[in-house]
Amino acid sequence: MREVAFIKQNKSKWLEFEQAIFGKTKKNPDEMASLYVHLINDLSYAQTYYPKSKTVVYLNHLAAQIYQKIYKTKRQETNRIVYFFSIEVPLIVYQYRRYLMYAFLLFFMSVGIGVLSAKYDDSFVRLIMGDQYVNMTLENIKKGNPVAVYESGSNWGGFIVITMNNLYVGAKCYIYGIFAGLGTFFILLQNCIMLGSFQYFFFKQGVFWESVQGIWIHGSMEIFAIVIEAAAGFILGASILFPRTYSRMNSLKIGFKNSLKIFLATMPFTFAAGFLEGFVTRYSIEMPNWLNVFIILSTLSMIAFYFLIFPFIVNKKMQSIQKLPQPNSK
């Protein structure tokens, strides 16, 4: 069958799928599952006979959306918040896992740029951090407490101010993705270069381990969350740049809805990082090394597991439960 005839024959059915995805027609989970099976059959046919066609891209995207819709509507008796964090977000993260990879590649590249810039240009750290902050840090190093800045203010005051600032930075990193992803790119680039240069500054001063104790007790979750928020920003930007077969507005709606859920999922980790910075980091120098290492590794493992490993576990579990074919990554 020629591709034009194939499209003409199935066009009305695919439009029905779109109506179900955007909620213009109500479908129960069993009906959605039935639609999904039909769509997978059409996708398999198109992949066989028109492998490089836009029809394959279109059907694969529809399959990914319906696949997620099945699990959104076919809920078991569970709390909505529990469902959101345990099923919905992991499936979305799995679907957009490619954008997490892009965000982490940019993170490591930018940190590397910061390290190399600070290594070969003594004035670079002052340019990035400002003379006042660098001079204060040098004074703290002379006093034997390189991270004394984290001891200023009260516990609760520090927690509230730090958390609000981290939420602001994360929100900006995400929302600026609306500028075709470029806003997110520059914010993440700037913050990571700052991180790399400042860490090298401590290394050059011979207090690298002390800086690790002071920064990464809360920084493991704080910085990791910012990278995930950047990935959400890239998803938002990609929905505008690459609408595929959807109108640009419909693509933006899908991208915004899914990326917002990923962004919201980072908030508990941001609050936890703020709590650690306000109540624990200030005592890092006095704490035994094993406790510092334990906190850093446990917090890093927690957020890494949720965003990098758990989505694969949930996706595999859902596949085995439904026994339905799985669409390719978006």
NUBA-204124 format. One record per residue (C-alpha): residue number from 1; z, x, y; chain; residue in one letter. Coordinates in steps of 0.1 Angstrom, whole numbers, plus 5000, padded with zeros to 4 digits. Each point is the difference from the previous one (the first is absolute). Layout:
BEGIN
<seq=NUM | zz=Z | xx=X | yy=Y | mol=A | type=A>
...
END
This chain:
BEGIN
<seq=1 | zz=5000 | xx=5000 | yy=5000 | mol=A | type=M>
<seq=2 | zz=4991 | xx=5013 | yy=5034 | mol=A | type=R>
<seq=3 | zz=5029 | xx=5006 | yy=5024 | mol=A | type=E>
<seq=4 | zz=4989 | xx=4974 | yy=5025 | mol=A | type=V>
<seq=5 | zz=4999 | xx=4973 | yy=4972 | mol=A | type=A>
<seq=6 | zz=5034 | xx=5011 | yy=4988 | mol=A | type=F>
<seq=7 | zz=5015 | xx=4996 | yy=5035 | mol=A | type=I>
<seq=8 | zz=4984 | xx=4967 | yy=5005 | mol=A | type=K>
<seq=9 | zz=5012 | xx=4987 | yy=4967 | mol=A | type=Q>
<seq=10 | zz=5036 | xx=5010 | yy=5006 | mol=A | type=N>
<seq=11 | zz=5004 | xx=4998 | yy=5038 | mol=A | type=K>
<seq=12 | zz=5017 | xx=4966 | yy=5000 | mol=A | type=S>
<seq=13 | zz=5026 | xx=5012 | yy=4974 | mol=A | type=K>
<seq=14 | zz=5007 | xx=5031 | yy=5020 | mol=A | type=W>
<seq=15 | zz=5005 | xx=4980 | yy=5032 | mol=A | type=L>
<seq=16 | zz=5025 | xx=4979 | yy=4980 | mol=A | type=E>
<seq=17 | zz=5019 | xx=5033 | yy=4992 | mol=A | type=F>
<seq=18 | zz=5001 | xx=5009 | yy=5037 | mol=A | type=E>
<seq=19 | zz=5014 | xx=4965 | yy=5008 | mol=A | type=Q>
<seq=20 | zz=5027 | xx=5006 | yy=4975 | mol=A | type=A>
<seq=21 | zz=5008 | xx=5034 | yy=5013 | mol=A | type=I>
<seq=22 | zz=5004 | xx=4989 | yy=5036 | mol=A | type=F>
<seq=23 | zz=5020 | xx=4969 | yy=4991 | mol=A | type=G>
<seq=24 | zz=4974 | xx=4975 | yy=5011 | mol=A | type=K>
<seq=25 | zz=5002 | xx=4984 | yy=4966 | mol=A | type=T>
<seq=26 | zz=5031 | xx=4997 | yy=4979 | mol=A | type=K>
<seq=27 | zz=4999 | xx=5015 | yy=4965 | mol=A | type=K>
<seq=28 | zz=5029 | xx=5003 | yy=4975 | mol=A | type=N>
<seq=29 | zz=5005 | xx=5033 | yy=4981 | mol=A | type=P>
<seq=30 | zz=4981 | xx=4989 | yy=4969 | mol=A | type=D>
<seq=31 | zz=4970 | xx=4990 | yy=5021 | mol=A | type=E>
<seq=32 | zz=5001 | xx=5033 | yy=5018 | mol=A | type=M>
<seq=33 | zz=5001 | xx=5018 | yy=4967 | mol=A | type=A>
<seq=34 | zz=4970 | xx=4981 | yy=4988 | mol=A | type=S>
<seq=35 | zz=4981 | xx=5008 | yy=5032 | mol=A | type=L>
<seq=36 | zz=5010 | xx=5036 | yy=4996 | mol=A | type=Y>
<seq=37 | zz=4985 | xx=5001 | yy=4964 | mol=A | type=V>
<seq=38 | zz=4967 | xx=4986 | yy=5012 | mol=A | type=H>
<seq=39 | zz=4999 | xx=5024 | yy=5029 | mol=A | type=L>
<seq=40 | zz=5007 | xx=5030 | yy=4977 | mol=A | type=I>
<seq=41 | zz=4971 | xx=4989 | yy=4978 | mol=A | type=N>
<seq=42 | zz=4977 | xx=4998 | yy=5030 | mol=A | type=D>
<seq=43 | zz=5013 | xx=5034 | yy=5012 | mol=A | type=L>
<seq=44 | zz=4993 | xx=5016 | yy=4965 | mol=A | type=S>
<seq=45 | zz=4965 | xx=4986 | yy=5001 | mol=A | type=Y>
<seq=46 | zz=4993 | xx=5013 | yy=5035 | mol=A | type=A>
<seq=47 | zz=5014 | xx=5034 | yy=4991 | mol=A | type=Q>
<seq=48 | zz=4977 | xx=5002 | yy=4970 | mol=A | type=T>
<seq=49 | zz=4967 | xx=4988 | yy=5016 | mol=A | type=Y>
<seq=50 | zz=5005 | xx=5008 | yy=5037 | mol=A | type=Y>
<seq=51 | zz=5025 | xx=5029 | yy=5000 | mol=A | type=P>
<seq=52 | zz=4992 | xx=5013 | yy=5035 | mol=A | type=K>
<seq=53 | zz=4998 | xx=4966 | yy=5016 | mol=A | type=S>
<seq=54 | zz=5021 | xx=4985 | yy=5028 | mol=A | type=K>
<seq=55 | zz=5006 | xx=4971 | yy=4976 | mol=A | type=T>
<seq=56 | zz=5022 | xx=5022 | yy=4979 | mol=A | type=V>
<seq=57 | zz=5020 | xx=5010 | yy=5030 | mol=A | type=V>
<seq=58 | zz=5004 | xx=4964 | yy=5011 | mol=A | type=Y>
<seq=59 | zz=5010 | xx=4987 | yy=4965 | mol=A | type=L>
<seq=60 | zz=5024 | xx=5029 | yy=4994 | mol=A | type=N>
<seq=61 | zz=5018 | xx=4992 | yy=5033 | mol=A | type=H>
<seq=62 | zz=5002 | xx=4963 | yy=4991 | mol=A | type=L>
<seq=63 | zz=5014 | xx=5010 | yy=4966 | mol=A | type=A>
<seq=64 | zz=5027 | xx=5022 | yy=5016 | mol=A | type=A>
<seq=65 | zz=5010 | xx=4972 | yy=5024 | mol=A | type=Q>
<seq=66 | zz=5002 | xx=4973 | yy=4973 | mol=A | type=I>
<seq=67 | zz=5019 | xx=5024 | yy=4977 | mol=A | type=Y>
<seq=68 | zz=5027 | xx=5003 | yy=5027 | mol=A | type=Q>
<seq=69 | zz=4999 | xx=4963 | yy=5007 | mol=A | type=K>
<seq=70 | zz=5008 | xx=4992 | yy=4963 | mol=A | type=I>
<seq=71 | zz=5032 | xx=5019 | yy=5002 | mol=A | type=Y>
<seq=72 | zz=5009 | xx=4987 | yy=5034 | mol=A | type=K>
<seq=73 | zz=4998 | xx=4964 | yy=4988 | mol=A | type=T>
<seq=74 | zz=5010 | xx=5003 | yy=4964 | mol=A | type=K>
<seq=75 | zz=5036 | xx=5008 | yy=5007 | mol=A | type=R>
<seq=76 | zz=5029 | xx=4998 | yy=4977 | mol=A | type=Q>
<seq=77 | zz=5035 | xx=4988 | yy=5010 | mol=A | type=E>
<seq=78 | zz=5009 | xx=5028 | yy=5024 | mol=A | type=T>
<seq=79 | zz=5012 | xx=5005 | yy=5035 | mol=A | type=N>
<seq=80 | zz=4972 | xx=5003 | yy=5026 | mol=A | type=R>
<seq=81 | zz=5013 | xx=5033 | yy=5013 | mol=A | type=I>
<seq=82 | zz=5004 | xx=5014 | yy=4965 | mol=A | type=V>
<seq=83 | zz=4964 | xx=4989 | yy=4992 | mol=A | type=Y>
<seq=84 | zz=4987 | xx=5015 | yy=5032 | mol=A | type=F>
<seq=85 | zz=5015 | xx=5035 | yy=4993 | mol=A | type=F>
<seq=86 | zz=4997 | xx=5000 | yy=4962 | mol=A | type=S>
<seq=87 | zz=4965 | xx=4985 | yy=4995 | mol=A | type=I>
<seq=88 | zz=4980 | xx=4992 | yy=5031 | mol=A | type=E>
<seq=89 | zz=5003 | xx=5032 | yy=5019 | mol=A | type=V>
<seq=90 | zz=4996 | xx=5023 | yy=4970 | mol=A | type=P>
<seq=91 | zz=4967 | xx=4982 | yy=4991 | mol=A | type=L>
<seq=92 | zz=4987 | xx=5003 | yy=5035 | mol=A | type=I>
<seq=93 | zz=5010 | xx=5037 | yy=5001 | mol=A | type=V>
<seq=94 | zz=4981 | xx=5005 | yy=4967 | mol=A | type=Y>
<seq=95 | zz=4970 | xx=4982 | yy=5014 | mol=A | type=Q>
<seq=96 | zz=4999 | xx=5023 | yy=5031 | mol=A | type=Y>
<seq=97 | zz=5013 | xx=5031 | yy=4983 | mol=A | type=R>
<seq=98 | zz=4970 | xx=5020 | yy=5013 | mol=A | type=R>
<seq=99 | zz=5014 | xx=4996 | yy=5036 | mol=A | type=Y>
<seq=100 | zz=5033 | xx=5015 | yy=4990 | mol=A | type=L>
<seq=101 | zz=4982 | xx=5030 | yy=4987 | mol=A | type=M>
<seq=102 | zz=4982 | xx=5004 | yy=5034 | mol=A | type=Y>
<seq=103 | zz=5033 | xx=4997 | yy=5019 | mol=A | type=A>
<seq=104 | zz=5017 | xx=5026 | yy=4978 | mol=A | type=F>
<seq=105 | zz=4970 | xx=5024 | yy=5003 | mol=A | type=L>
<seq=106 | zz=5002 | xx=4997 | yy=5038 | mol=A | type=L>
<seq=107 | zz=5038 | xx=5005 | yy=4998 | mol=A | type=F>
<seq=108 | zz=4998 | xx=5033 | yy=4981 | mol=A | type=F>
<seq=109 | zz=4970 | xx=5012 | yy=5020 | mol=A | type=M>
<seq=110 | zz=5018 | xx=4993 | yy=5033 | mol=A | type=S>
<seq=111 | zz=5033 | xx=5016 | yy=4989 | mol=A | type=V>
<seq=112 | zz=4980 | xx=5031 | yy=4990 | mol=A | type=G>
<seq=113 | zz=4983 | xx=5001 | yy=5034 | mol=A | type=I>
<seq=114 | zz=5035 | xx=4998 | yy=5017 | mol=A | type=G>
<seq=115 | zz=5013 | xx=5029 | yy=4978 | mol=A | type=V>
<seq=116 | zz=4970 | xx=5022 | yy=5007 | mol=A | type=L>
<seq=117 | zz=5000 | xx=4992 | yy=5037 | mol=A | type=S>
<seq=118 | zz=5037 | xx=5009 | yy=5003 | mol=A | type=A>
<seq=119 | zz=4995 | xx=5031 | yy=4980 | mol=A | type=K>
<seq=120 | zz=4972 | xx=5015 | yy=5021 | mol=A | type=Y>
<seq=121 | zz=5010 | xx=4986 | yy=5034 | mol=A | type=D>
<seq=122 | zz=5036 | xx=5005 | yy=5011 | mol=A | type=D>
<seq=123 | zz=4996 | xx=4975 | yy=5029 | mol=A | type=S>
<seq=124 | zz=4987 | xx=4972 | yy=4978 | mol=A | type=F>
<seq=125 | zz=5034 | xx=4986 | yy=4990 | mol=A | type=V>
<seq=126 | zz=5010 | xx=4998 | yy=5037 | mol=A | type=R>
<seq=127 | zz=4967 | xx=4983 | yy=5008 | mol=A | type=L>
<seq=128 | zz=5006 | xx=4974 | yy=4973 | mol=A | type=I>
<seq=129 | zz=5038 | xx=4995 | yy=5002 | mol=A | type=M>
<seq=130 | zz=5007 | xx=5009 | yy=5036 | mol=A | type=G>
<seq=131 | zz=5020 | xx=5029 | yy=5015 | mol=A | type=D>
<seq=132 | zz=5032 | xx=4980 | yy=5003 | mol=A | type=Q>
<seq=133 | zz=5001 | xx=4990 | yy=4963 | mol=A | type=Y>
<seq=134 | zz=4991 | xx=5035 | yy=4988 | mol=A | type=V>
<seq=135 | zz=5026 | xx=5017 | yy=5023 | mol=A | type=N>
<seq=136 | zz=5026 | xx=4976 | yy=4988 | mol=A | type=M>
<seq=137 | zz=4991 | xx=5007 | yy=4963 | mol=A | type=T>
<seq=138 | zz=5002 | xx=5037 | yy=5006 | mol=A | type=L>
<seq=139 | zz=5035 | xx=4996 | yy=5015 | mol=A | type=E>
<seq=140 | zz=5011 | xx=4980 | yy=4970 | mol=A | type=N>
<seq=141 | zz=4986 | xx=5027 | yy=4977 | mol=A | type=I>
<seq=142 | zz=5021 | xx=5026 | yy=5018 | mol=A | type=K>
<seq=143 | zz=5031 | xx=4978 | yy=4996 | mol=A | type=K>
<seq=144 | zz=4993 | xx=4998 | yy=4962 | mol=A | type=G>
<seq=145 | zz=4989 | xx=4964 | yy=4998 | mol=A | type=N>
<seq=146 | zz=4962 | xx=4997 | yy=5004 | mol=A | type=P>
<seq=147 | zz=5000 | xx=4962 | yy=4995 | mol=A | type=V>
<seq=148 | zz=5029 | xx=4992 | yy=5024 | mol=A | type=A>
<seq=149 | zz=4977 | xx=4976 | yy=5018 | mol=A | type=V>
<seq=150 | zz=5006 | xx=4975 | yy=4972 | mol=A | type=Y>
<seq=151 | zz=5038 | xx=5001 | yy=5007 | mol=A | type=E>
<seq=152 | zz=4997 | xx=4985 | yy=5035 | mol=A | type=S>
<seq=153 | zz=5011 | xx=4965 | yy=5007 | mol=A | type=G>
<seq=154 | zz=5019 | xx=4976 | yy=4977 | mol=A | type=S>
<seq=155 | zz=4990 | xx=4990 | yy=4965 | mol=A | type=N>
<seq=156 | zz=4991 | xx=4965 | yy=5008 | mol=A | type=W>
<seq=157 | zz=4984 | xx=5009 | yy=5033 | mol=A | type=G>
<seq=158 | zz=4979 | xx=5027 | yy=4983 | mol=A | type=G>
<seq=159 | zz=4990 | xx=4976 | yy=4972 | mol=A | type=F>
<seq=160 | zz=4988 | xx=4973 | yy=5023 | mol=A | type=I>
<seq=161 | zz=4981 | xx=5022 | yy=5025 | mol=A | type=V>
<seq=162 | zz=4984 | xx=5021 | yy=4972 | mol=A | type=I>
<seq=163 | zz=4990 | xx=4970 | yy=4979 | mol=A | type=T>
<seq=164 | zz=4984 | xx=4982 | yy=5030 | mol=A | type=M>
<seq=165 | zz=4981 | xx=5032 | yy=5009 | mol=A | type=N>
<seq=166 | zz=4988 | xx=5004 | yy=4965 | mol=A | type=N>
<seq=167 | zz=4989 | xx=4964 | yy=4998 | mol=A | type=L>
<seq=168 | zz=4981 | xx=5004 | yy=5033 | mol=A | type=Y>
<seq=169 | zz=4982 | xx=5031 | yy=4988 | mol=A | type=V>
<seq=170 | zz=4991 | xx=4984 | yy=4967 | mol=A | type=G>
<seq=171 | zz=4988 | xx=4968 | yy=5016 | mol=A | type=A>
<seq=172 | zz=4979 | xx=5020 | yy=5025 | mol=A | type=K>
<seq=173 | zz=4985 | xx=5021 | yy=4971 | mol=A | type=C>
<seq=174 | zz=4991 | xx=4967 | yy=4982 | mol=A | type=Y>
<seq=175 | zz=4988 | xx=4978 | yy=5029 | mol=A | type=I>
<seq=176 | zz=4979 | xx=5027 | yy=5015 | mol=A | type=Y>
<seq=177 | zz=4978 | xx=4998 | yy=4969 | mol=A | type=G>
<seq=178 | zz=4984 | xx=4971 | yy=5019 | mol=A | type=I>
<seq=179 | zz=4980 | xx=5026 | yy=5019 | mol=A | type=F>
<seq=180 | zz=4978 | xx=5007 | yy=4970 | mol=A | type=A>
<seq=181 | zz=5028 | xx=5021 | yy=4984 | mol=A | type=G>
<seq=182 | zz=4997 | xx=5027 | yy=5027 | mol=A | type=L>
<seq=183 | zz=5033 | xx=4991 | yy=5017 | mol=A | type=G>
<seq=184 | zz=5018 | xx=5003 | yy=4967 | mol=A | type=T>
<seq=185 | zz=4982 | xx=5033 | yy=4993 | mol=A | type=F>
<seq=186 | zz=5012 | xx=5016 | yy=5033 | mol=A | type=F>
<seq=187 | zz=5036 | xx=4988 | yy=4998 | mol=A | type=I>
<seq=188 | zz=5004 | xx=5013 | yy=4964 | mol=A | type=L>
<seq=189 | zz=4983 | xx=5032 | yy=5010 | mol=A | type=L>
<seq=190 | zz=5022 | xx=5005 | yy=5030 | mol=A | type=Q>
<seq=191 | zz=5033 | xx=4993 | yy=4981 | mol=A | type=N>
<seq=192 | zz=4991 | xx=5022 | yy=4970 | mol=A | type=C>
<seq=193 | zz=4989 | xx=5029 | yy=5021 | mol=A | type=I>
<seq=194 | zz=5033 | xx=4997 | yy=5018 | mol=A | type=M>
<seq=195 | zz=5019 | xx=5000 | yy=4967 | mol=A | type=L>
<seq=196 | zz=4981 | xx=5030 | yy=4986 | mol=A | type=G>
<seq=197 | zz=5005 | xx=5021 | yy=5031 | mol=A | type=S>
<seq=198 | zz=5037 | xx=4991 | yy=5004 | mol=A | type=F>
<seq=199 | zz=5007 | xx=5009 | yy=4963 | mol=A | type=Q>
<seq=200 | zz=4983 | xx=5033 | yy=5004 | mol=A | type=Y>
<seq=201 | zz=5020 | xx=5006 | yy=5032 | mol=A | type=F>
<seq=202 | zz=5032 | xx=4997 | yy=4980 | mol=A | type=F>
<seq=203 | zz=4985 | xx=5023 | yy=4973 | mol=A | type=F>
<seq=204 | zz=4992 | xx=5026 | yy=5026 | mol=A | type=K>
<seq=205 | zz=5036 | xx=4998 | yy=5013 | mol=A | type=Q>
<seq=206 | zz=5013 | xx=5006 | yy=4965 | mol=A | type=G>
<seq=207 | zz=5017 | xx=4966 | yy=4996 | mol=A | type=V>
<seq=208 | zz=4974 | xx=4982 | yy=4979 | mol=A | type=F>
<seq=209 | zz=5025 | xx=4987 | yy=4974 | mol=A | type=W>
<seq=210 | zz=5023 | xx=4987 | yy=5027 | mol=A | type=E>
<seq=211 | zz=4971 | xx=4982 | yy=5016 | mol=A | type=S>
<seq=212 | zz=4991 | xx=4984 | yy=4966 | mol=A | type=V>
<seq=213 | zz=5036 | xx=4988 | yy=4997 | mol=A | type=Q>
<seq=214 | zz=4999 | xx=4984 | yy=5034 | mol=A | type=G>
<seq=215 | zz=4965 | xx=4986 | yy=5000 | mol=A | type=I>
<seq=216 | zz=4991 | xx=4989 | yy=4965 | mol=A | type=W>
<seq=217 | zz=5032 | xx=4981 | yy=4991 | mol=A | type=I>
<seq=218 | zz=4986 | xx=4972 | yy=5020 | mol=A | type=H>
<seq=219 | zz=4965 | xx=5014 | yy=5005 | mol=A | type=G>
<seq=220 | zz=4989 | xx=4995 | yy=4964 | mol=A | type=S>
<seq=221 | zz=4999 | xx=4962 | yy=5004 | mol=A | type=M>
<seq=222 | zz=4993 | xx=5000 | yy=5037 | mol=A | type=E>
<seq=223 | zz=4969 | xx=5022 | yy=4999 | mol=A | type=I>
<seq=224 | zz=4987 | xx=4986 | yy=4967 | mol=A | type=F>
<seq=225 | zz=5002 | xx=4965 | yy=5015 | mol=A | type=A>
<seq=226 | zz=4980 | xx=5011 | yy=5030 | mol=A | type=I>
<seq=227 | zz=4973 | xx=5013 | yy=4977 | mol=A | type=V>
<seq=228 | zz=4999 | xx=4966 | yy=4982 | mol=A | type=I>
<seq=229 | zz=4999 | xx=4982 | yy=5034 | mol=A | type=E>
<seq=230 | zz=4970 | xx=5022 | yy=5009 | mol=A | type=A>
<seq=231 | zz=4983 | xx=4990 | yy=4967 | mol=A | type=A>
<seq=232 | zz=5006 | xx=4963 | yy=5011 | mol=A | type=A>
<seq=233 | zz=4984 | xx=5009 | yy=5034 | mol=A | type=G>
<seq=234 | zz=4969 | xx=5015 | yy=4982 | mol=A | type=F>
<seq=235 | zz=4997 | xx=4968 | yy=4979 | mol=A | type=I>
<seq=236 | zz=5000 | xx=4980 | yy=5033 | mol=A | type=L>
<seq=237 | zz=4974 | xx=5023 | yy=5015 | mol=A | type=G>
<seq=238 | zz=4978 | xx=4999 | yy=4969 | mol=A | type=A>
<seq=239 | zz=5000 | xx=4962 | yy=5000 | mol=A | type=S>
<seq=240 | zz=4983 | xx=5002 | yy=5034 | mol=A | type=I>
<seq=241 | zz=4976 | xx=5029 | yy=4992 | mol=A | type=L>
<seq=242 | zz=4990 | xx=4988 | yy=4965 | mol=A | type=F>
<seq=243 | zz=4999 | xx=4962 | yy=4998 | mol=A | type=P>
<seq=244 | zz=4978 | xx=5001 | yy=4969 | mol=A | type=R>
<seq=245 | zz=4985 | xx=4966 | yy=4994 | mol=A | type=T>
<seq=246 | zz=5027 | xx=4982 | yy=5021 | mol=A | type=Y>
<seq=247 | zz=4996 | xx=4993 | yy=5037 | mol=A | type=S>
<seq=248 | zz=5019 | xx=5026 | yy=5020 | mol=A | type=R>
<seq=249 | zz=5026 | xx=4974 | yy=5010 | mol=A | type=M>
<seq=250 | zz=5007 | xx=4989 | yy=4964 | mol=A | type=N>
<seq=251 | zz=5002 | xx=5037 | yy=4989 | mol=A | type=S>
<seq=252 | zz=5025 | xx=5007 | yy=5028 | mol=A | type=L>
<seq=253 | zz=5021 | xx=4970 | yy=4989 | mol=A | type=K>
<seq=254 | zz=5002 | xx=5013 | yy=4964 | mol=A | type=I>
<seq=255 | zz=5006 | xx=5036 | yy=5011 | mol=A | type=G>
<seq=256 | zz=5027 | xx=4989 | yy=5025 | mol=A | type=F>
<seq=257 | zz=5018 | xx=4978 | yy=4975 | mol=A | type=K>
<seq=258 | zz=5001 | xx=5026 | yy=4972 | mol=A | type=N>
<seq=259 | zz=5008 | xx=5030 | yy=5023 | mol=A | type=S>
<seq=260 | zz=5028 | xx=4981 | yy=5017 | mol=A | type=L>
<seq=261 | zz=5017 | xx=4994 | yy=4967 | mol=A | type=K>
<seq=262 | zz=4998 | xx=5037 | yy=4992 | mol=A | type=I>
<seq=263 | zz=5015 | xx=5008 | yy=5035 | mol=A | type=F>
<seq=264 | zz=5028 | xx=4975 | yy=4995 | mol=A | type=L>
<seq=265 | zz=5008 | xx=5016 | yy=4966 | mol=A | type=A>
<seq=266 | zz=5008 | xx=5033 | yy=5018 | mol=A | type=T>
<seq=267 | zz=5027 | xx=4984 | yy=5022 | mol=A | type=M>
<seq=268 | zz=5029 | xx=5002 | yy=4975 | mol=A | type=P>
<seq=269 | zz=4993 | xx=5037 | yy=4996 | mol=A | type=F>
<seq=270 | zz=4999 | xx=5005 | yy=5037 | mol=A | type=T>
<seq=271 | zz=5034 | xx=4983 | yy=5004 | mol=A | type=F>
<seq=272 | zz=5014 | xx=5021 | yy=4972 | mol=A | type=A>
<seq=273 | zz=4987 | xx=5032 | yy=5016 | mol=A | type=A>
<seq=274 | zz=5016 | xx=4989 | yy=5033 | mol=A | type=G>
<seq=275 | zz=5033 | xx=4994 | yy=4982 | mol=A | type=F>
<seq=276 | zz=4999 | xx=5034 | yy=4984 | mol=A | type=L>
<seq=277 | zz=4991 | xx=5017 | yy=5033 | mol=A | type=E>
<seq=278 | zz=5028 | xx=4982 | yy=5019 | mol=A | type=G>
<seq=279 | zz=5028 | xx=5003 | yy=4973 | mol=A | type=F>
<seq=280 | zz=4991 | xx=5029 | yy=4976 | mol=A | type=V>
<seq=281 | zz=4978 | xx=5026 | yy=5016 | mol=A | type=T>
<seq=282 | zz=5026 | xx=5009 | yy=5026 | mol=A | type=R>
<seq=283 | zz=5022 | xx=5013 | yy=4971 | mol=A | type=Y>
<seq=284 | zz=4972 | xx=5019 | yy=4982 | mol=A | type=S>
<seq=285 | zz=5012 | xx=5035 | yy=5010 | mol=A | type=I>
<seq=286 | zz=5034 | xx=4993 | yy=4986 | mol=A | type=E>
<seq=287 | zz=4988 | xx=4984 | yy=4968 | mol=A | type=M>
<seq=288 | zz=4995 | xx=5020 | yy=4968 | mol=A | type=P>
<seq=289 | zz=4964 | xx=5011 | yy=4993 | mol=A | type=N>
<seq=290 | zz=4998 | xx=4980 | yy=4968 | mol=A | type=W>
<seq=291 | zz=5009 | xx=4968 | yy=5019 | mol=A | type=L>
<seq=292 | zz=4973 | xx=5007 | yy=5026 | mol=A | type=N>
<seq=293 | zz=4974 | xx=5006 | yy=4973 | mol=A | type=V>
<seq=294 | zz=5011 | xx=4969 | yy=4981 | mol=A | type=F>
<seq=295 | zz=4996 | xx=4977 | yy=5031 | mol=A | type=I>
<seq=296 | zz=4966 | xx=5015 | yy=5009 | mol=A | type=I>
<seq=297 | zz=4985 | xx=4998 | yy=4966 | mol=A | type=L>
<seq=298 | zz=5014 | xx=4966 | yy=4992 | mol=A | type=S>
<seq=299 | zz=4988 | xx=4984 | yy=5032 | mol=A | type=T>
<seq=300 | zz=4966 | xx=5017 | yy=4997 | mol=A | type=L>
<seq=301 | zz=4998 | xx=4988 | yy=4963 | mol=A | type=S>
<seq=302 | zz=5009 | xx=4965 | yy=5010 | mol=A | type=M>
<seq=303 | zz=4973 | xx=4994 | yy=5026 | mol=A | type=I>
<seq=304 | zz=4974 | xx=5021 | yy=4980 | mol=A | type=A>
<seq=305 | zz=5006 | xx=4979 | yy=4969 | mol=A | type=F>
<seq=306 | zz=4996 | xx=4967 | yy=5018 | mol=A | type=Y>
<seq=307 | zz=4968 | xx=5008 | yy=5018 | mol=A | type=F>
<seq=308 | zz=4983 | xx=5025 | yy=4977 | mol=A | type=L>
<seq=309 | zz=5010 | xx=4991 | yy=4964 | mol=A | type=I>
<seq=310 | zz=5014 | xx=4965 | yy=5000 | mol=A | type=F>
<seq=311 | zz=4967 | xx=4984 | yy=5011 | mol=A | type=P>
<seq=312 | zz=4983 | xx=5014 | yy=4968 | mol=A | type=F>
<seq=313 | zz=5028 | xx=4987 | yy=4978 | mol=A | type=I>
<seq=314 | zz=4998 | xx=4965 | yy=5016 | mol=A | type=V>
<seq=315 | zz=4962 | xx=4999 | yy=4997 | mol=A | type=N>
<seq=316 | zz=5001 | xx=5010 | yy=4964 | mol=A | type=K>
<seq=317 | zz=5027 | xx=4975 | yy=4992 | mol=A | type=K>
<seq=318 | zz=4981 | xx=4972 | yy=5017 | mol=A | type=M>
<seq=319 | zz=4968 | xx=5009 | yy=4981 | mol=A | type=Q>
<seq=320 | zz=5018 | xx=4998 | yy=4967 | mol=A | type=S>
<seq=321 | zz=5016 | xx=4967 | yy=5009 | mol=A | type=I>
<seq=322 | zz=4968 | xx=4983 | yy=5012 | mol=A | type=Q>
<seq=323 | zz=4977 | xx=5019 | yy=4976 | mol=A | type=K>
<seq=324 | zz=4973 | xx=4998 | yy=5027 | mol=A | type=L>
<seq=325 | zz=4974 | xx=5027 | yy=5009 | mol=A | type=P>
<seq=326 | zz=5011 | xx=5020 | yy=5030 | mol=A | type=Q>
<seq=327 | zz=4977 | xx=5005 | yy=5031 | mol=A | type=P>
<seq=328 | zz=4992 | xx=5035 | yy=5012 | mol=A | type=N>
<seq=329 | zz=5020 | xx=5015 | yy=5029 | mol=A | type=S>
<seq=330 | zz=4991 | xx=4986 | yy=5034 | mol=A | type=K>
END
